[in-house]
Amino acid sequence: MMKELEDHDHVPESDNRSSLCHHDHSSNNEVSLAFLTRLMAEFASDRDWDKFHSPRNLLLALVGEVGELSEIFQWKGEVPRGLPDWKDDEKEHLGEELSDVLLYLLRLADVCQINLGDAALKKLKKNALKYPVDRCKGSSKKYTAYKNEEIETHDP
């Protein structure tokens, strides 16, 4: 499959291979959640894995991948943004584990019939209301602390 991915521009359309091998993102660095979701569904279907992709199984696989992601940071202490002290192979490994988490998350959302893009936008709006800039800027307090401050401020 690696060879197919490397040569995806040269694979004839009539070939019975996954669209993963036919799609070229070289001109556009942004990949949509919908596109990745379709690829994951096709990937599972092509391998007859749908029968194994129950919400529970996918969640457990996702948790396992989060564990693998955590292992990368386990003994590093605090790491500055951009990972300036990391080697290229460490960053590549991180990208692979982040991708595993993303792909399982997308597959879980798809199987549960949740539009993750829409759900994420709704959640961002909800968080903006829970964490108003004027009250929480520069603070790491949980939103309940702001609610409690509001109650104390308005008590007679």
Number of C-alpha atoms within 10 A of each C-alpha: 9 8 8 15 16 10 12 17 13 11 14 10 11 6 8 8 15 15 14 16 19 18 11 12 9 7 6 7 7 8 9 9 15 14 10 16 23 16 17 18 17 17 16 16 12 12 8 11 13 14 8 11 16 14 15 11 12 19 17 12 18 21 15 14 19 16 14 17 20 13 11 14 12 11 8 8 7 8 11 8 6 8 11 9 9 11 9 10 9 13 15 12 13 17 13 13 19 15 14 19 21 18 18 20 19 25 26 23 19 18 16 11 9 13 14 17 14 10 11 11 11 12 12 12 11 11 12 11 11 16 19 12 11 7 13 15 10 8 9 8 11 11 15 11 12 16 13 10 11 12 11 10 9 7 6 5
